[in-house]
């Protein structure tokens, strides 16, 4: 596809798997990242990454090597994060090796800080019929299995199927 929406950990897992496969199939290649970057750039022109966070050293080092080449190949990256670029992988192992990635992001991307008091993730939940249930009926667990939790389960079910033909 020319447009790929994904989460960064999912994307990097696929990249690591493909790199491993290339190393296994063609050990004489050496570093597979240049080849992967070319393949990825041919497959996708716009990469949309949601909730960018870096916590793993292997991911941090892969980001640095991979994205420099993706940017060079003209890939457009749109990303969301709860952290500013300078705060990515803060306190991580070998963070100085990751800093060139941050420099690339700041040089090649337009970074916009969105200041909002609205948590958009909760809007759908608040509009749901489940939001009208008392707290004991909309929790994560119904425990112990007794008449009260049975009643809560029935109210949850009724709220979930409200307005649908089941």
C-alpha positions, 0 to 999 in steps of 0.5 A: 500500500502507499499508505500504512497506518500502524503502531511503532512497536508493530512496525519495528517488530516486522522490520526486525523479523524481516532483517533477521530473515534477510540475515538468515537467507543471505549472510553475505549481505552484512547490514540488511537495513539499507536493503530493508529501507529500500524495500519499505520505501517501495512498499509505502510512501506514507507511514503513519505511526500512532503513539510513538514511544521508544523503550527498547535498545534494539528498537532505538538503534534500528530507528536511527539506522532505518529512518535516516534511510527512509527519510533519504528515500523520500518516505513521508512520516506522520506520527503521534506521540505523548512525548516531544522528540527530545524526550524519546528514549529518555534514560535509555541504554546507549541513548547517545547512539539514539540522538542522531534519530532525534536530530533527523526527526527535528531536521526533517519533520514538522513537529507540532505540539497540540495543547488540549484539555480534551482527552479524545480517547474517552469521548466514545466511551462517554457517549456509550450507553455503558457510561450510564451504568453505575460504577459497579456495572462497568468495571473490569471484573465482576467478582465474586460470581453471585446474584449482584454480579449476575445483575451487573452482567445483565445490565452490561449486556443490555447496554451493549446490545441497546438499539441493535438487532440481536 
